[in-house]
């Protein structure tokens, strides 16, 4: 093992395109293999999120209402909730 002290707190699925059957299959496979390590929130493929770095801004500041930014906000809440659960255990 390269880093035995390293622990996995979660896996984030990104660049998801619901119109693509392969993307849905990948989500199912990753969830099946990795179980509870996978966060519920999935970050969709989103043009506004892709544009944000070109304008020197995080996606949430570039367009807070786009689906990608909203997903990142949900993910942040989910990460905080998971960290609180780990701290309480």
Secondary structure, 3 states (H helix, E strand, C coil): CCCCCCCCCCEEEEEECCCCHHHHHHHHHHHHHHHHHEEEEEEECCHHHHHHHHHCCCHHHHCCCCHHHHHHHHHHHHHHHHHHHHHHC
